[in-house]
Amino acid sequence: MIERWGGKSFARPLGWAVPICSKPNPGIADLERLAGVAHLRPFYRYGNHAIHGGPRAAAIQRIDIDGEPHRTPGATVYADSAETGHGAIILLQQVNASILGELRRGDGIDTDSVVALGSLNQLVDRCGAAFGVAADTARNRGWFSHGPDD
């Protein structure tokens, strides 16, 4: 695979993107720009605060319980977990659609690819519903301090 698709750069993280990014070390932000979804970057970064530690995460994940400050183990807004998860799978689907669009420019597009993309669209919808149910369940169990309309 390394020899076929780009030499040593292919072996690095995101090395598969070197030919389309025209950069030796592309990052996720480069791929987002190419896919035309760079405007969603702030949502991606905000979603990461509930997952990764750090001073910003500690500040965001604070709630008051009976007047005492506590740090939550995850997102403090009931929908954050649903929006972050659904947003991630939407982004993955947008990358798939962009790749299919590139194939369309050449002779590489086929019926199977189009059907697969349509199937993945259904997966995105189903995941959105499942993430919503999970967020509702978490809220109903008291894992979040407020509801969807707060």
N, CA and C atoms as an extended XYZ file, in Angstrom:
450
Properties=species:S:1:pos:R:3:atomname:S:1:resname:S:1:resid:I:1 pbc="F F F"
N         0.817       -1.184        0.000 N   MET     1
C         0.000        0.000        0.000 CA  MET     1
C         0.866        1.255        0.000 C   MET     1
N         1.921        1.217        0.774 N   ILE     2
C         2.783        2.392        0.851 CA  ILE     2
C         3.393        2.699       -0.515 C   ILE     2
N         3.892        1.685       -1.205 N   GLU     3
C         4.477        1.900       -2.525 CA  GLU     3
C         3.430        2.342       -3.545 C   GLU     3
N         2.258        1.751       -3.481 N   ARG     4
C         1.220        2.048       -4.466 CA  ARG     4
C         0.639        3.447       -4.316 C   ARG     4
N         0.478        3.915       -3.078 N   TRP     5
C        -0.278        5.134       -2.848 CA  TRP     5
C         0.528        6.341       -2.402 C   TRP     5
N         1.804        6.347       -2.474 N   GLY     6
C         2.479        7.601       -2.159 CA  GLY     6
C         3.776        7.493       -1.408 C   GLY     6
N         4.338        6.340       -1.326 N   GLY     7
C         5.625        6.215       -0.668 CA  GLY     7
C         5.545        6.362        0.831 C   GLY     7
N         6.648        6.823        1.429 N   LYS     8
C         6.751        6.885        2.887 CA  LYS     8
C         5.710        7.810        3.520 C   LYS     8
N         5.306        8.850        2.799 N   SER     9
C         4.325        9.771        3.387 CA  SER     9
C         3.005        9.076        3.670 C   SER     9
N         2.673        8.034        2.908 N   PHE    10
C         1.427        7.301        3.113 CA  PHE    10
C         1.409        6.585        4.458 C   PHE    10
N         2.579        6.245        4.962 N   ALA    11
C         2.677        5.507        6.223 CA  ALA    11
C         2.430        6.393        7.443 C   ALA    11
N         2.481        7.705        7.292 N   ARG    12
C         2.255        8.622        8.412 CA  ARG    12
C         0.756        8.821        8.653 C   ARG    12
N         0.400        9.341        9.832 N   PRO    13
C        -1.010        9.646       10.075 CA  PRO    13
C        -1.548       10.588        8.990 C   PRO    13
N        -2.685       10.256        8.449 N   LEU    14
C        -3.329       10.987        7.356 CA  LEU    14
C        -2.463       11.048        6.090 C   LEU    14
N        -1.524       10.131        5.993 N   GLY    15
C        -0.646       10.096        4.825 CA  GLY    15
C        -1.395        9.854        3.526 C   GLY    15
N        -2.539        9.185        3.606 N   TRP    16
C        -3.346        8.938        2.416 CA  TRP    16
C        -3.809       10.245        1.777 C   TRP    16
N        -3.824       11.332        2.565 N   ALA    17
C        -4.320       12.611        2.059 CA  ALA    17
C        -3.239       13.467        1.402 C   ALA    17
N        -1.990       13.054        1.469 N   VAL    18
C        -0.898       13.851        0.897 CA  VAL    18
C        -1.148       14.200       -0.569 C   VAL    18
N        -1.539       13.257       -1.428 N   PRO    19
C        -1.747       13.616       -2.845 CA  PRO    19
C        -2.856       14.645       -3.071 C   PRO    19
N        -3.903       14.624       -2.263 N   ILE    20
C        -4.983       15.575       -2.499 CA  ILE    20
C        -4.766       16.906       -1.789 C   ILE    20
N        -3.957       16.919       -0.727 N   CYS    21
C        -3.697       18.156        0.008 CA  CYS    21
C        -2.482       18.907       -0.518 C   CYS    21
N        -1.627       18.224       -1.245 N   SER    22
C        -0.379       18.820       -1.731 CA  SER    22
C         0.457       19.367       -0.571 C   SER    22
N         0.414       18.667        0.538 N   LYS    23
C         1.200       19.001        1.720 CA  LYS    23
C         1.875       17.741        2.213 C   LYS    23
N         3.087       17.843        2.748 N   PRO    24
C         3.755       16.638        3.253 CA  PRO    24
C         3.136       16.081        4.525 C   PRO    24
N         2.506       16.929        5.357 N   ASN    25
C         1.904       16.485        6.613 CA  ASN    25
C         0.513       17.106        6.795 C   ASN    25
N        -0.477       16.639        6.058 N   PRO    26
C        -1.807       17.235        6.190 CA  PRO    26
C        -2.443       16.909        7.530 C   PRO    26
N        -3.304       17.793        7.969 N   GLY    27
C        -4.049       17.580        9.206 CA  GLY    27
C        -5.544       17.563        8.923 C   GLY    27
N        -6.312       17.322        9.950 N   ILE    28
C        -7.765       17.280        9.808 CA  ILE    28
C        -8.286       18.618        9.288 C   ILE    28
N        -7.741       19.726        9.763 N   ALA    29
C        -8.191       21.046        9.304 CA  ALA    29
C        -7.979       21.196        7.795 C   ALA    29
N        -6.903       20.642        7.261 N   ASP    30
C        -6.661       20.693        5.810 CA  ASP    30
C        -7.743       19.929        5.061 C   ASP    30
N        -8.113       18.765        5.579 N   LEU    31
C        -9.162       17.970        4.947 CA  LEU    31
C       -10.516       18.668        5.036 C   LEU    31
N       -10.767       19.322        6.152 N   GLU    32
C       -12.021       20.065        6.296 CA  GLU    32
C       -12.101       21.184        5.266 C   GLU    32
N       -10.991       21.887        5.050 N   ARG    33
C       -10.983       22.952        4.030 CA  ARG    33
C       -11.262       22.381        2.648 C   ARG    33
N       -10.602       21.284        2.321 N   LEU    34
C       -10.816       20.657        1.017 CA  LEU    34
C       -12.259       20.198        0.829 C   LEU    34
N       -12.868       19.714        1.888 N   ALA    35
C       -14.242       19.221        1.807 CA  ALA    35
C       -15.266       20.351        1.882 C   ALA    35
N       -14.807       21.566        2.135 N   GLY    36
C       -15.721       22.695        2.215 CA  GLY    36
C       -16.498       22.760        3.514 C   GLY    36
N       -15.961       22.174        4.576 N   VAL    37
C       -16.664       22.181        5.863 CA  VAL    37
C       -15.830       22.848        6.968 C   VAL    37
N       -14.876       23.682        6.578 N   ALA    38
C       -14.027       24.346        7.568 CA  ALA    38
C       -14.849       25.217        8.518 C   ALA    38
N       -15.998       25.683        8.061 N   HIS    39
C       -16.853       26.520        8.911 CA  HIS    39
C       -17.411       25.759       10.123 C   HIS    39
N       -17.331       24.431       10.095 N   LEU    40
C       -17.818       23.622       11.214 CA  LEU    40
C       -16.737       23.369       12.268 C   LEU    40
N       -15.532       23.843       12.041 N   ARG    41
C       -14.400       23.606       12.937 CA  ARG    41
C       -14.676       24.003       14.385 C   ARG    41
N       -15.305       25.150       14.635 N   PRO    42
C       -15.567       25.511       16.033 CA  PRO    42
C       -16.433       24.483       16.769 C   PRO    42
N       -17.375       23.856       16.070 N   PHE    43
C       -18.215       22.847       16.707 CA  PHE    43
C       -17.400       21.599       17.042 C   PHE    43
N       -16.490       21.245       16.146 N   TYR    44
C       -15.599       20.106       16.387 CA  TYR    44
C       -14.730       20.388       17.621 C   TYR    44
N       -14.161       21.571       17.662 N   ARG    45
C       -13.293       21.920       18.788 CA  ARG    45
C       -14.077       21.964       20.094 C   ARG    45
N       -15.271       22.531       20.061 N   TYR    46
C       -16.090       22.585       21.271 CA  TYR    46
C       -16.458       21.172       21.731 C   TYR    46
N       -16.797       20.323       20.788 N   GLY    47
C       -17.149       18.955       21.127 CA  GLY    47
C       -16.003       18.204       21.777 C   GLY    47
N       -14.777       18.533       21.413 N   ASN    48
C       -13.613       17.867       21.990 CA  ASN    48
C       -13.404       18.199       23.462 C   ASN    48
N       -13.896       19.350       23.901 N   HIS    49
C       -13.698       19.733       25.299 CA  HIS    49
C       -14.373       18.759       26.257 C   HIS    49
N       -15.467       18.146       25.824 N   ALA    50
C       -16.157       17.202       26.689 CA  ALA    50
C       -15.452       15.851       26.734 C   ALA    50
N       -14.498       15.648       25.838 N   ILE    51
C       -13.832       14.356       25.713 CA  ILE    51
C       -12.398       14.412       26.234 C   ILE    51
N       -11.687       15.501       25.914 N   HIS    52
C       -10.278       15.629       26.265 CA  HIS    52
C       -10.118       16.544       27.474 C   HIS    52
N        -9.146       16.225       28.305 N   GLY    53
C        -8.889       17.031       29.484 CA  GLY    53
C        -8.181       18.325       29.136 C   GLY    53
N        -8.114       19.206       30.083 N   GLY    54
C        -7.423       20.466       29.901 CA  GLY    54
C        -8.149       21.584       30.623 C   GLY    54
N        -7.540       22.766       30.687 N   PRO    55
C        -8.165       23.856       31.436 CA  PRO    55
C        -9.508       24.296       30.858 C   PRO    55
N        -9.638       24.302       29.534 N   ARG    56
C       -10.916       24.696       28.924 CA  ARG    56
C       -11.994       23.661       29.252 C   ARG    56
N       -11.651       22.397       29.176 N   ALA    57
C       -12.605       21.342       29.507 CA  ALA    57
C       -13.045       21.458       30.962 C   ALA    57
N       -12.098       21.747       31.848 N   ALA    58
C       -12.433       21.867       33.263 CA  ALA    58
C       -13.385       23.029       33.500 C   ALA    58
N       -13.199       24.121       32.768 N   ALA    59
C       -14.076       25.278       32.920 CA  ALA    59
C       -15.468       25.002       32.367 C   ALA    59
N       -15.543       24.330       31.243 N   ILE    60
C       -16.826       24.045       30.603 CA  ILE    60
C       -17.603       22.991       31.383 C   ILE    60
N       -16.912       22.053       31.968 N   GLN    61
C       -17.568       20.920       32.613 CA  GLN    61
C       -17.822       21.162       34.100 C   GLN    61
N       -18.175       22.377       34.457 N   ARG    62
C       -18.470       22.696       35.858 CA  ARG    62
C       -19.958       22.943       36.013 C   ARG    62
N       -20.524       22.389       37.052 N   ILE    63
C       -21.922       22.653       37.388 CA  ILE    63
C       -22.018       22.866       38.890 C   ILE    63
N       -23.054       23.564       39.301 N   ASP    64
C       -23.308       23.753       40.731 CA  ASP    64
C       -24.381       22.773       41.177 C   ASP    64
N       -24.107       22.062       42.235 N   ILE    65
C       -25.083       21.165       42.846 CA  ILE    65
C       -25.242       21.633       44.292 C   ILE    65
N       -26.429       22.106       44.615 N   ASP    66
C       -26.708       22.643       45.947 CA  ASP    66
C       -25.697       23.722       46.338 C   ASP    66
N       -25.354       24.562       45.376 N   GLY    67
C       -24.441       25.666       45.642 CA  GLY    67
C       -22.972       25.301       45.674 C   GLY    67
N       -22.647       24.040       45.484 N   GLU    68
C       -21.254       23.585       45.493 CA  GLU    68
C       -20.796       23.306       44.066 C   GLU    68
N       -19.623       23.808       43.655 N   PRO    69
C       -19.140       23.541       42.296 CA  PRO    69
C       -18.641       22.101       42.151 C   PRO    69
N       -18.988       21.477       41.058 N   HIS    70
C       -18.547       20.118       40.746 CA  HIS    70
C       -18.102       20.077       39.293 C   HIS    70
N       -17.217       19.146       39.002 N   ARG    71
C       -16.812       18.907       37.620 CA  ARG    71
C       -17.531       17.660       37.139 C   ARG    71
N       -18.205       17.770       36.015 N   THR    72
C       -18.925       16.624       35.471 CA  THR    72
C       -17.957       15.719       34.726 C   THR    72
N       -18.293       14.457       34.565 N   PRO    73
C       -17.414       13.550       33.831 CA  PRO    73
C       -17.503       13.725       32.318 C   PRO    73
N       -18.391       14.556       31.857 N   GLY    74
C       -18.562       14.734       30.413 CA  GLY    74
C       -19.264       16.029       30.115 C   GLY    74
N       -19.988       16.062       29.014 N   ALA    75
C       -20.670       17.270       28.580 CA  ALA    75
C       -21.672       17.742       29.626 C   ALA    75
N       -21.790       19.069       29.787 N   THR    76
C       -22.720       19.608       30.774 CA  THR    76
C       -24.050       20.009       30.150 C   THR    76
N       -24.142       20.079       28.876 N   VAL    77
C       -25.395       20.379       28.190 CA  VAL    77
C       -25.934       19.064       27.666 C   VAL    77
N       -27.209       18.785       27.911 N   TYR    78
C       -27.739       17.455       27.611 CA  TYR    78
C       -27.520       17.061       26.164 C   TYR    78
N       -27.554       17.995       25.239 N   ALA    79
C       -27.452       17.647       23.825 CA  ALA    79
C       -26.011       17.545       23.344 C   ALA    79
N       -25.046       18.011       24.143 N   ASP    80
C       -23.662       17.997       23.660 CA  ASP    80
C       -23.225       16.617       23.190 C   ASP    80
N       -23.533       15.584       23.969 N   SER    81
C       -23.100       14.243       23.591 CA  SER    81
C       -23.765       13.814       22.294 C   SER    81
N       -25.039       14.121       22.128 N   ALA    82
C       -25.746       13.758       20.901 CA  ALA    82
C       -25.221       14.568       19.718 C   ALA    82
N       -25.056       15.866       19.915 N   GLU    83
C       -24.589       16.716       18.820 CA  GLU    83
C       -23.160       16.385       18.415 C   GLU    83
N       -22.317       16.097       19.392 N   THR    84
C       -20.927       15.760       19.085 CA  THR    84
C       -20.845       14.445       18.320 C   THR    84
N       -21.543       13.422       18.799 N   GLY    85
C       -21.525       12.125       18.122 CA  GLY    85
C       -22.131       12.199       16.736 C   GLY    85
N       -23.288       12.839       16.628 N   HIS    86
C       -23.947       12.944       15.324 CA  HIS    86
C       -23.116       13.818       14.388 C   HIS    86
N       -22.543       14.884       14.922 N   GLY    87
C       -21.682       15.739       14.102 CA  GLY    87
C       -20.486       14.986       13.542 C   GLY    87
N       -19.921       14.091       14.339 N   ALA    88
C       -18.772       13.306       13.876 CA  ALA    88
C       -19.153       12.391       12.726 C   ALA    88
N       -20.305       11.745       12.829 N   ILE    89
C       -20.690       10.834       11.752 CA  ILE    89
C       -21.135       11.610       10.507 C   ILE    89
N       -21.707       12.793       10.702 N   ILE    90
C       -22.039       13.649        9.552 CA  ILE    90
C       -20.757       14.060        8.837 C   ILE    90
N       -19.750       14.448        9.600 N   LEU    91
C       -18.477       14.834        9.000 CA  LEU    91
C       -17.863       13.680        8.221 C   LEU    91
N       -17.920       12.489        8.778 N   LEU    92
C       -17.399       11.319        8.075 CA  LEU    92
C       -18.146       11.118        6.759 C   LEU    92
N       -19.457       11.291        6.776 N   GLN    93
C       -20.241       11.143        5.553 CA  GLN    93
C       -19.893       12.228        4.538 C   GLN    93
N       -19.627       13.436        5.000 N   GLN    94
C       -19.233       14.504        4.086 CA  GLN    94
C       -17.893       14.192        3.430 C   GLN    94
N       -16.997       13.586        4.168 N   VAL    95
C       -15.717       13.171        3.589 CA  VAL    95
C       -15.958       12.098        2.525 C   VAL    95
N       -16.825       11.126        2.844 N   ASN    96
C       -17.154       10.080        1.860 CA  ASN    96
C       -17.750       10.682        0.592 C   ASN    96
N       -18.664       11.634        0.743 N   ALA    97
C       -19.294       12.269       -0.410 CA  ALA    97
C       -18.265       13.048       -1.228 C   ALA    97
N       -17.329       13.688       -0.546 N   SER    98
C       -16.279       14.434       -1.260 CA  SER    98
C       -15.387       13.491       -2.061 C   SER    98
N       -15.051       12.368       -1.456 N   ILE    99
C       -14.224       11.381       -2.168 CA  ILE    99
C       -14.975       10.868       -3.390 C   ILE    99
N       -16.258       10.580       -3.233 N   LEU   100
C       -17.057       10.123       -4.365 CA  LEU   100
C       -17.128       11.203       -5.443 C   LEU   100
N       -17.219       12.450       -5.030 N   GLY   101
C       -17.211       13.553       -5.990 CA  GLY   101
C       -15.914       13.619       -6.775 C   GLY   101
N       -14.799       13.345       -6.108 N   GLU   102
C       -13.512       13.310       -6.810 CA  GLU   102
C       -13.468       12.161       -7.800 C   GLU   102
N       -13.996       11.012       -7.417 N   LEU   103
C       -14.032        9.871       -8.335 CA  LEU   103
C       -14.859       10.201       -9.575 C   LEU   103
N       -15.915       10.977       -9.368 N   ARG   104
C       -16.810       11.339      -10.470 CA  ARG   104
C       -16.069       12.137      -11.542 C   ARG   104
N       -15.077       12.902      -11.128 N   ARG   105
C       -14.300       13.698      -12.081 CA  ARG   105
C       -13.522       12.825      -13.055 C   ARG   105
N       -13.169       11.651      -12.606 N   GLY   106
C       -12.453       10.713      -13.470 CA  GLY   106
C       -13.394        9.610      -13.900 C   GLY   106
N       -12.855        8.458      -14.135 N   ASP   107
C       -13.668        7.318      -14.550 CA  ASP   107
C       -13.899        6.345      -13.415 C   ASP   107
N       -13.589        6.736      -12.176 N   GLY   108
C       -13.620        5.796      -11.073 CA  GLY   108
C       -14.963        5.581      -10.402 C   GLY   108
N       -16.003        6.315      -10.776 N   ILE   109
C       -17.283        6.173      -10.091 CA  ILE   109
C       -18.028        4.941      -10.603 C   ILE   109
N       -18.694        4.269       -9.701 N   ASP   110
C       -19.475        3.095      -10.111 CA  ASP   110
C       -20.769        3.044       -9.305 C   ASP   110
N       -21.669        2.209       -9.708 N   THR   111
C       -22.975        2.091       -9.062 CA  THR   111
C       -22.839        1.669       -7.607 C   THR   111
N       -21.933        0.759       -7.324 N   ASP   112
C       -21.752        0.293       -5.947 CA  ASP   112
C       -21.388        1.450       -5.012 C   ASP   112
N       -20.543        2.362       -5.489 N   SER   113
C       -20.143        3.506       -4.664 CA  SER   113
C       -21.329        4.410       -4.365 C   SER   113
N       -22.155        4.638       -5.351 N   VAL   114
C       -23.334        5.487       -5.158 CA  VAL   114
C       -24.308        4.831       -4.182 C   VAL   114
N       -24.525        3.540       -4.323 N   VAL   115
C       -25.419        2.809       -3.413 CA  VAL   115
C       -24.842        2.836       -1.990 C   VAL   115
N       -23.543        2.646       -1.865 N   ALA   116
C       -22.909        2.669       -0.546 CA  ALA   116
C       -23.092        4.040        0.108 C   ALA   116
N       -22.930        5.100       -0.660 N   LEU   117
C       -23.097        6.447       -0.117 CA  LEU   117
C       -24.539        6.657        0.352 C   LEU   117
N       -25.503        6.181       -0.432 N   GLY   118
C       -26.900        6.272       -0.020 CA  GLY   118
C       -27.172        5.495        1.257 C   GLY   118
N       -26.564        4.329        1.376 N   SER   119
C       -26.725        3.525        2.597 CA  SER   119
C       -26.127        4.238        3.799 C   SER   119
N       -24.982        4.868        3.591 N   LEU   120
C       -24.360        5.610        4.681 CA  LEU   120
C       -25.209        6.810        5.089 C   LEU   120
N       -25.926        7.402        4.137 N   ASN   121
C       -26.847        8.492        4.486 CA  ASN   121
C       -27.910        7.999        5.462 C   ASN   121
N       -28.413        6.799        5.221 N   GLN   122
C       -29.406        6.219        6.130 CA  GLN   122
C       -28.783        5.960        7.503 C   GLN   122
N       -27.525        5.518        7.511 N   LEU   123
C       -26.827        5.291        8.772 CA  LEU   123
C       -26.703        6.596        9.556 C   LEU   123
N       -26.385        7.686        8.868 N   VAL   124
C       -26.277        8.988        9.528 CA  VAL   124
C       -27.609        9.350       10.188 C   VAL   124
N       -28.703        9.158        9.467 N   ASP   125
C       -30.029        9.456       10.035 CA  ASP   125
C       -30.317        8.587       11.256 C   ASP   125
N       -30.042        7.305       11.145 N   ARG   126
C       -30.312        6.387       12.259 CA  ARG   126
C       -29.431        6.710       13.467 C   ARG   126
N       -28.182        7.055       13.204 N   CYS   127
C       -27.284        7.411       14.312 CA  CYS   127
C       -27.759        8.682       15.000 C   CYS   127
N       -28.238        9.646       14.213 N   GLY   128
C       -28.761       10.876       14.804 CA  GLY   128
C       -29.900       10.584       15.757 C   GLY   128
N       -30.804        9.718       15.328 N   ALA   129
C       -31.922        9.344       16.189 CA  ALA   129
C       -31.426        8.610       17.433 C   ALA   129
N       -30.478        7.706       17.268 N   ALA   130
C       -29.945        6.939       18.407 CA  ALA   130
C       -29.208        7.852       19.386 C   ALA   130
N       -28.428        8.795       18.872 N   PHE   131
C       -27.748        9.739       19.759 CA  PHE   131
C       -28.761       10.586       20.518 C   PHE   131
N       -29.847       10.973       19.849 N   GLY   132
C       -30.894       11.742       20.518 CA  GLY   132
C       -31.542       10.962       21.647 C   GLY   132
N       -31.837        9.691       21.398 N   VAL   133
C       -32.426        8.833       22.434 CA  VAL   133
C       -31.448        8.691       23.608 C   VAL   133
N       -30.176        8.505       23.292 N   ALA   134
C       -29.170        8.368       24.353 CA  ALA   134
C       -29.097        9.634       25.200 C   ALA   134
N       -29.147       10.798       24.545 N   ALA   135
C       -29.107       12.059       25.296 CA  ALA   135
C       -30.353       12.210       26.162 C   ALA   135
N       -31.511       11.850       25.623 N   ASP   136
C       -32.747       11.907       26.414 CA  ASP   136
C       -32.673       10.973       27.618 C   ASP   136
N       -32.161        9.783       27.410 N   THR   137
C       -32.024        8.813       28.495 CA  THR   137
C       -31.105        9.359       29.583 C   THR   137
N       -29.983        9.931       29.167 N   ALA   138
C       -29.036       10.494       30.133 CA  ALA   138
C       -29.690       11.634       30.913 C   ALA   138
N       -30.431       12.486       30.217 N   ARG   139
C       -31.105       13.594       30.897 CA  ARG   139
C       -32.138       13.063       31.888 C   ARG   139
N       -32.899       12.062       31.475 N   ASN   140
C       -33.924       11.486       32.350 CA  ASN   140
C       -33.326       10.800       33.575 C   ASN   140
N       -32.099       10.354       33.485 N   ARG   141
C       -31.431        9.733       34.635 CA  ARG   141
C       -30.755       10.755       35.539 C   ARG   141
N       -30.872       12.029       35.134 N   GLY   142
C       -30.284       13.086       35.949 CA  GLY   142
C       -28.817       13.332       35.703 C   GLY   142
N       -28.306       12.862       34.595 N   TRP   143
C       -26.886       13.053       34.312 CA  TRP   143
C       -26.574       14.470       33.834 C   TRP   143
N       -27.584       15.240       33.487 N   PHE   144
C       -27.391       16.613       33.031 CA  PHE   144
C       -28.213       17.520       33.916 C   PHE   144
N       -27.771       18.750       34.018 N   SER   145
C       -28.408       19.646       34.981 CA  SER   145
C       -29.597       20.403       34.425 C   SER   145
N       -29.917       20.263       33.150 N   HIS   146
C       -31.043       20.975       32.577 CA  HIS   146
C       -31.580       20.238       31.359 C   HIS   146
N       -32.681       20.718       30.822 N   GLY   147
C       -33.347       20.057       29.713 CA  GLY   147
C       -33.080       20.705       28.376 C   GLY   147
N       -33.679       20.194       27.317 N   PRO   148
C       -33.383       20.677       25.971 CA  PRO   148
C       -33.835       22.094       25.706 C   PRO   148
N       -34.782       22.617       26.487 N   ASP   149
C       -35.291       23.959       26.242 CA  ASP   149
C       -34.653       25.015       27.155 C   ASP   149
N       -33.712       24.599       27.994 N   ASP   150
C       -33.064       25.540       28.912 CA  ASP   150
C       -31.987       26.324       28.210 C   ASP   150
